[in-house]
Amino acid sequence: MDQVIQIAGALMILAGFAAAQFGLLSVSSRPYLVLNLVGAVILTVLALEEEQWGFVLLESVWSLVSAWSLLQVMRGRLPMAPEH
């Protein structure tokens, strides 16, 4: 069952990424950020259970950044984008 949940979490992150790459979602949109946040939290919890510390680090930081960005969007502030 953990594998099914793990795949669901990964698919959430990948769906947001693919949608952004194909121009279907903005990386500062709520749906994109929610997909990233929920998927990363799921993977963080599973990595903690398995004591996979590299993935705990990766996914917990991914979760924190997604949560911070989502809060900024909800407050009406867009996350800072790099200038090209």
C-alpha positions as CSV (number, residue, x, y, z in Angstrom):
1,M,0.0,0.0,0.0
2,D,2.9,2.4,0.7
3,Q,4.1,2.0,-2.9
4,V,0.7,3.1,-4.2
5,I,0.7,6.2,-1.9
6,Q,4.3,6.9,-2.9
7,I,3.5,6.7,-6.6
8,A,0.5,9.0,-6.0
9,G,2.7,11.6,-4.3
10,A,5.3,11.4,-7.1
11,L,2.6,11.7,-9.8
12,M,1.2,14.8,-8.1
13,I,4.6,16.5,-8.3
14,L,5.2,15.3,-11.9
15,A,1.8,16.4,-13.0
16,G,2.4,19.9,-11.8
17,F,5.8,19.9,-13.4
18,A,4.6,18.6,-16.8
19,A,1.6,21.0,-16.8
20,A,4.0,23.9,-16.2
21,Q,6.4,22.8,-18.9
22,F,3.5,22.5,-21.4
23,G,2.2,25.9,-20.4
24,L,-1.0,24.6,-18.8
25,L,-0.1,25.9,-15.3
26,S,1.9,28.8,-14.0
27,V,4.6,27.9,-11.5
28,S,3.0,30.5,-9.2
29,S,-0.6,29.2,-9.6
30,R,-2.4,27.7,-6.7
31,P,-3.0,24.3,-8.4
32,Y,0.7,23.9,-9.2
33,L,1.8,24.8,-5.7
34,V,-0.9,22.6,-4.1
35,L,0.2,19.6,-6.3
36,N,3.8,20.2,-5.2
37,L,3.0,20.7,-1.6
38,V,0.7,17.6,-1.2
39,G,3.0,15.4,-3.2
40,A,6.1,16.4,-1.3
41,V,4.4,16.0,2.1
42,I,3.3,12.5,1.2
43,L,6.9,11.6,0.0
44,T,8.4,13.2,3.2
45,V,6.2,11.1,5.5
46,L,7.0,7.9,3.6
47,A,10.7,8.7,3.6
48,L,10.6,9.4,7.3
49,E,9.0,6.0,7.9
50,E,11.7,4.3,5.9
51,E,14.5,6.4,7.4
52,Q,15.7,7.5,4.0
53,W,17.4,10.7,5.2
54,G,18.4,12.1,1.8
55,F,14.8,11.9,0.6
56,V,13.6,13.3,3.9
57,L,15.8,16.4,3.3
58,L,14.8,16.7,-0.3
59,E,11.1,16.3,0.2
60,S,10.9,18.4,3.4
61,V,12.6,21.3,1.8
62,W,10.4,20.9,-1.3
63,S,7.4,20.9,1.0
64,L,8.5,24.1,2.9
65,V,9.3,26.0,-0.3
66,S,5.9,25.0,-1.8
67,A,4.1,26.0,1.4
68,W,5.9,29.3,1.5
69,S,5.1,30.1,-2.1
70,L,1.5,29.0,-1.7
71,L,1.1,31.3,1.3
72,Q,2.6,34.2,-0.7
73,V,0.2,33.6,-3.5
74,M,-2.8,33.4,-1.1
75,R,-1.7,36.7,0.4
76,G,-1.7,38.3,-3.1
77,R,2.0,38.3,-3.5
78,L,3.6,36.4,-6.3
79,P,6.7,34.5,-5.5
80,M,9.8,36.2,-6.9
81,A,10.8,34.9,-10.3
82,P,14.4,35.2,-11.6
83,E,15.0,37.9,-14.2
84,H,16.5,36.7,-17.5
